[in-house]
Each structure stands twice: as structure tokens, then as C-alpha cells.
């Protein structure tokens, strides 16, 4: 009897096999010319990403966390300034705020999108508030139009954490569309290997609309504060996208829309099969204003059955993930802000309910069927 192959949560090897010839050629090009840092591939990738994002100024950097830190440094925020961040996300968003001596102001998530909303943010704005960092969690854009309106009313910066939503599109009430990461004052993204646009190591970038001044300032900060070699005009850091990663990203960028379309197809298969379990689980919410790109396909599992479902799927050879098992405020590093009696009930409940299913473009239809059949069997 033939053994049933396990279903991975994510598998980069399948994508490499699909792109092998192009990836190998791109990497060989870098190995041949030997410019591993600030090689031509970095500028070419920045130009191509700029074109993909329809004119954005792009500044590559070392990783997504660096992108967030450089963004806040670019805005000249001062110690004690408050920055509004979601309480349910990866801690990097709040981490950079704290590292710069700023004050993270934690706000609860929306019940459906798991993102910040203007309604939840508004009560937490004070005279010290200077910026909002909405996170497009799991590939689902936050409601940017209402957040921009709120930011304009209070003269706040908006820094988009677009690490999980590269390629997603936001539709405004007037019908105009923009790619996420291009809507706020600055967009920040990560090219961690598992991301929708992922490198073969760390990488990140900032986007600035058409604000050339901010873009040049960020570029200088990312290079030790240098505009020219050995001419340091400000305090900066060392954050570079290397040539090998840029070469890989140039190849993958050509396929990003195709890969995101496949993620949506997989999500639709999950939706159709699991819709009969309404009440036991909640499938990902789809607001009308955006296109979800499904970095993760994340369920809410009710009645305390999440861990049992995860264990059951594991027995069936199906890998799943929990993003994230704790909210930021449940981490001991952020206890000082937890002690300020922040009320975040949804962010405290979600870590006990969420379960992410296998999701990557090379996942096969029959594998999706195996996953959904197992979930339905569990609830039977």
C-alpha cells in the first residue's frame, strides 16, 4: 500500500523546481561579476518593483523590521512621541517603536479583518500621537481610506506594514485603486522567504509614493547616514539588500500576480468546502474594499477546539500554523505597556482560536481536498 505523502504548511522547494532555470541563471550572473553588495541587481530590482507599484520610490534594505525602523527614523519622530500599533501582529511592528524611544500605543483588532480600524484607533489618539502603523495581516489590507481620513484630521503619519500583503489591491470609495504599501506616507515590506514575494534569505524595502525627498533621506539612513561615501550627514544604520537576494526577487516579481492568483484559487477551494462548518469555524473575511492575497489562510476555530483540530490534522500528515500564539501585549517584553490596562479583548481571544492551513501557490487541488476532508471529518 502506497504511503500518503504529508502536506507541508509551506514548501519553497516546489517553487524553486518551477523557477529553477531562471533562478540559477540569475544567481550565476551575480557569482560571475562578484558584486555581492550594491551590485546592479539591487538597483534593477528597485526599478522593477517601482514599475510594478506604478511609480513608487523604492528603497531596498536588509529586512522588513529594518524597513519599519528606517521609516520612523525618516519621519524624525522624537522620544516620547506615540505611535499607534495593533496589539495582534508580529512584535516587530511595536519593537521598532520601542527601540527608537517612542511610545507604542496598542489598539485592539477588528473582529473580522484582524486589522486596525479607524473606529478602534480614534479613541487612542492623544496630543502626543504622531503616527499610525496599520498592518495588512495575513494578506488582508486594513481599511486604509478611513485610516487616511483619520490621520488627516489629526495630522498623523501613516506607515503601512505591508510585509504580508505584497500585490494586494485597495479600492477607494470613488473607484480608484492602489497597491497596498503605496497608500500611506511610507510603506514597509519584508522579503522573508515565505512571503508572497520572498527571497532566499532576508530582505526588505520601503516605498514612498512620489516623495523623492523622503526616499532619499531613507536611502541615506539605510547607508550609515551617508549620501556619499565617507560623508555622514545623519545618524543611520547598515541595512542592505544583497545582490543575490535581489537577483532572486527580480525573477519572482515576474510571477507575483500569477502566484497571488493561485493563492486566491486555493482560498476559494477552502471556502467552498468549509462553508458548511459555519458556527464551528470562521473562514477568512473578505471586505469589499480590497483583494486578499492570502499570505496565510487563517481560520477561527470556536468552542475551544483549535488545539484538538491542529493535533488531528497533524495525525493525518497535515501541517498547520498558529500566527500568532500570543498577542504583542501577552509577551513579557511588552509588560510595561500591558500594565497600563490596555483593553484588547479580541487580541487576547484570537491567539486561542486562530489556525492557518497550508497555503502556497504550488499546493495542489487534491491536497486542498485532503485538508478540507480531514477538517470536516474532525467536526463530524
N, C-alpha and C positions, 0 to 999 in steps of 0.2 A: 504494500500500500504506500503510495507516494505521500511523503510528509508535506503538510501545508506550510508554505513559507510565511514567516512572520511579516506583519505590516509595520513598517517603521513610521515613526512620527514625522520624520523628515529625512530625506536621503539625497545628499548632494552628489553622490556618485552617479546616479541616474542622469542628472543634468549634465555632468561632465561628459559622460559617454555620448550624449546627444550633441554636445558642442565641441567634442574633443579636437577635431582638426583645426577649428578656428582658435580655440584656446591655446593649443600647443604652438600654433604659428605665432600668435600674439606674444606668448611668453618667450619663445625663441628670439623674437625681434629684440626684446629687452636684453636677453642674455648676450646677444651678439654685439649690441652697441655699448652695453655696460654702464649706462647712465641710470643707476638704480634709484637715485634720489633726484627729484626735479628733472626727470627725463622728459622727452617730448610727449610721451603718452599721457602725462598728467594734464598738460595744457590742452591736448586734443580731447581728452575726456571731459574736461571742464567746458570746452566749447560745444561739444555734442550734447552734454546734459543741459546746457544753456538753451540750445536749439529745441531740445525735447520739451523743455519747460516754457518755451515760447518767449525767449528774450531775457530770462533771469540772469542776473550776475551770479556766477558760481565761484565759490572759494573752497577748494578741496582742503581737507585736514585729516588728522590721524584717526579719528573715530567719532562716533555720534556724541559721546559725552564731551569731548573737546569742543565740538561744534556748539553745544549749548553754552559752555563756559566762554568761548570766544565771543559768542553773540552778546552775552551780558556785559562782557568787558568792552565790546564795541559801543554799547549804549551808555557808557560812563556812569553806570549806577554806583551809588555811594553806600558805604557800610551803614546798615540800619534801614535802607530802603526795603520795602516789602515787595515780594514777587508772588503772585497767586499761582499755585500749582495744584494739580489734582492729588488727592490722597490715595487714589488707587491707580498705580502705574509702577513702572520700574523706578527704583530710588534715584537713578542718575539725574532725573529731572530736578529733584529737590537738592540732590547732592551738590551740584554746581552752584546753586544759590547759596547754600551754607558755606561752601569753600571760599566764596568771594566776600564773606562777611555780611551778606544780605540776609534778609529775614523771610524764609518761606512761609507763606500763608496758605494753609491747606484747606481745600474745599472738597466737599463730597461729590461723588459721581452721579451722573444721570442714571436713573433706574433702567433705562432701555439701551442707551448707546454706550454706557460706562465712561463717557467723556465729560468734560466740563460743559456747563451750560451757563448762559448769561444770567438766567434766573437764580442759579445757585451761587454764582460769583458775586453778584451785585451787593448782597448784604455784608460781604467781607472787604469791600473797598474802603480804605481809610485815606487820610491825608498823606500817609507815608507810602501808599501803594504806587508803584511806578510801572509795573509790567504784569502781563498775564501770559502763562505758558500753557496753552491747550495742547493736549496730546491726542493724536489721531490713533486711538488704541485699537489694536488687532487689525488695522487697515480700515477702520471706520472713521471718517472725518468727523471732527467736532462741529457744532453749528456755528460756523465762522461768521456768517453775516450778522447774527445777533451779538456775537462777541466783539466784532469790529465796531458795531454801533455803541456798545457799552464802553469800549476803550476810547472812542472818540469823545463821548460825553464826559469822561473823566481824564482825558489827556494821558492815556496809558499806552505803552508799547505793547505789541503783540508779537511774541516769539513762538512760532509753530514748532512743536516737536513732531516731525514728520518721519521719524525713524521706522515706523511700521506701516506707512501708507504711500510709499513712492508709487506714483502713477495713478492715484485716485483723483477723481474729478469732483469739484464742488460746483453746484448750480445755484446762483443767486436768484432772488425773487423776480428780478427783471429778465431772467432767462440767460444771462451771461454766465460763462463757465470759466473756471480756473483750476489748474492743478494744485493739489494741496502742497504746502511748503512755499507757495508763491503768494499767499493771500495776506499774511501778516507783514510786519516790518522786516522780520528776518525769519527764514525757515532753516531748520536744522535736521539733518538726516544721518543715518548710520548705514554703512555698507557691510555690516557684520554678515558672515557667510549665509546665515539662514534667512536674511531679509529678502523681500521681493526682488530687490536689486542688490545682490550680495557679491562681495569679493571672495578671495581665498585667504583672507586674513582680515585684519581691522582696516577700517577706512571710514571717512565721513565727509560731509560737505555742508557749507552754508549757502543760502540763496537770499538775494536782496532785491528782487524786483528790478527796477531800473535805477536803483540808488547807487550810483557809481562811488560816491564819497564814502558811504558806509562799507561798501565792498572792499575798497582799497584800504580802509582802516583795518578791517578784519584780516585781510591778507597780510598786512604788516604785523598785526598782533600774533598771528599764527607763525610768523617767522622771526621770533625773538624781538619783535618791535622794530625790525629793520625794513626800511624802504629800499635801501641799497646796502650791499654787503659792508659790514663793519660800521654802518651808520645807524645807530639805535635811537629812534625818536620817541619811543614809549616803552613801558614795561609790557613784554609779551610772553609768549611761551613757544615751545617747539612742537609743532603739530603738523605732520606732513603725510600726505597720501603718497605712497611709494609707487614707482613706475610699474612694478609687476602687478600690483593691485589695479592700477589704472588701466593696464592692458586687458586684464580680465573683465573689468567693468565696461570697457568700450565694446567688447563682444556681447556681453549680457544685455547692455542697454538696447541693442538692436532687437532683442526678443522680449523686452519688458512687457509691452502691451499684449503680446501673444500669451506670455506666461500668466499675466493677470487675468486675461480672458478665460484661460483654462481653470484658474483658481475659482472664478465665478461659476463655471460649469460644474465643478466638483461641489461647490457650496449648494448649487441648485439641486444636485442629486441628494445631498444630505437633507436639504429642506423637504423635498418631496417624500422621502422615506420616513422622516422623523416627525412630520407634522401631525401624525396620528397620536403622538405621545403628549400633546398639549395638556398642560396641567402637571405632568410629571417632570417635564423639562421645558426650557425656553430656548428656541433656536435663535441665531443672531438676528437682531432687529435691523430693518432696512429703512432709514428715513428717506423721504422723497428728495432731499436736497443734495444727495451725494451718491457716488458709486463706491461701494465697498470693494477693497482689493484683497481681503482675506489673507492677511499675514497669518492670522490664526482663525480657525473656525471654532468658536467657543460657545459651548452650551452652558446654561444654568441648570443644575440638577437639584430638584427640590426634595423636601421631606428627609433631609439628612442622608440621602442615598449616593452622594457623589463618590465617596471613597469606595463603597461597595461596587459601584459601577466600574470605577477605574480598575479595581482588582479583578473583576470579572472579565473585562476586556483584556487585561494582561494575561490571564489564563488562556484566552483564546489567541494569544500571539499578536495582540493589537496594542501598539504603544500609544500612549496619550500624554498630555502635559497639563500642568497647572500653572497658569500665568495670571496671577501670582499668588503663592500660598499665604502671603501676608500683605496687608496694605503698608504703605510707607510709614504711617504712624504706629504700626504694630512692630516696627523694627526698633531695637534698643537704641540704635544710633540717633533716633529722632524722638527720644523720650522727652526731651526738654520741651518740644512743641506739643507732644501728647499731653503733657501736664497742664497745658493752657486750656484744657477742657474743650477741645475742638469736637464738635458734634458731627460725626461722619458715619451714620448707621449703615448706609448702603456699602460704603467702602469696607466696613467691618464684616458685612454679611457675604459679600462676593467671594472672598477667599475660601469660604466653606462650600460654595456652590459651583464654582466655575470648573469646566473641564474642556480642554482643547483636543479636538480629534485630529488624526493625520491630515495634513494639508501641505501639498507641494505640487507643482504643475505636472510632474511625471507620475503622480498617483493614478492608477488605472481604475476604470469604472467597476470592474469586478472586485477590486479591493475596497472601494467605497461601499459596494453592496455587502461585502462581508462585515464591514464595520457596522452598518446600519442594521443588518440582520441580527448581529450579536446584541446591539443595544435594545432592539425590540424584544428579543428573547429574554433579556435580563428583566425587563419590566413585566413580561408575562408571568 
